[in-house]
Amino acid sequence: MKHHFKRPSQPSTVSSVLALHCSLSSGRQWDRLAEELGGRHRVIAPDLSGYGRNVGQLALPTSLTEEIDALSPELGESGEPLHLVGHSYGGALAFKIATDARYAARVRSLTLIEPVLPTVLMESGADRRLCERFARLGHAICEDLWKGCSMEAIEKFVTFWRGSEPEEALSANAMVRLVQQAEKLACDFAAVLAEQNVTAAAAAIRVPTLLISGGLSPYLTQRVVGRLASTIPGAETRYLPAAGHMLAISHASSINPDLARHITRADEFANLSLALGDFLEKTPLPLRG
């Protein structure tokens, strides 16, 4: 498939990887990816608002734009090139950054692991029902949270994302940790369900894009990946039939080498593009015809 990639605006060979985790997780989920990259890149894996070290914030973002604003220290103002990696809710956020005019020119590559972008499914009848079902799930979870029934909300959330995987009971320690972070779930649902014009934004992406999904995941995210794959120019896909939605963690050893290769190729392409651009700028005009 032919790629149509833009030339990076920053003449730098140094790039960073910004890795964004799923709901009810933390930046620690990317430790193995950092090991895979072996120090070749600076890996930035922040705890998103309401999770990890950021539990207990008084004002939580309720849109992807507000979430990006909260990440401004990590995104920085130096203008260095970025490779974006995102899983689930973090995938939706990575997509938003890649299509945000403030940051899009700095993006060298995009990797989305089952991004939660349900509104991309609103253009056909069958897919629309998947989105509407997801919205009903979000409403039910929010109702539980408003009533103070955090454990019930988490059970609904975990059951949905388990997809076709066998049921596995959570440990007491894991449940306590999830309850502490459950409040943010309402904000995450509000953010992804409010996102508009996803198809148009996807069609405008011009950087190397890798999409990853699992065969045991909820059908919703498999369809989201399918829609993005058919919309983002030149997008590559990796499908793991025996993996579920948490494949960024459960199948890290299988997918992290693919992520590393994807990032390396994107850097090589960017540096080649810069070198060719410099050559053309320095070549006398009579020789450029």
Helices and strands as residue ranges (DSSP letters): E 16-20, G 27-30, H 31-37, E 42-44, G 52-54, H 64-70, H 72-75, E 82-87, H 89-98, G 104-106, E 107-113, G 118-121, H 125-146, H 150-162, H 172-181, H 183-194, H 198-203, E 209-214, H 219-231, E 236-240, H 247-250, H 252-282, G 285-288
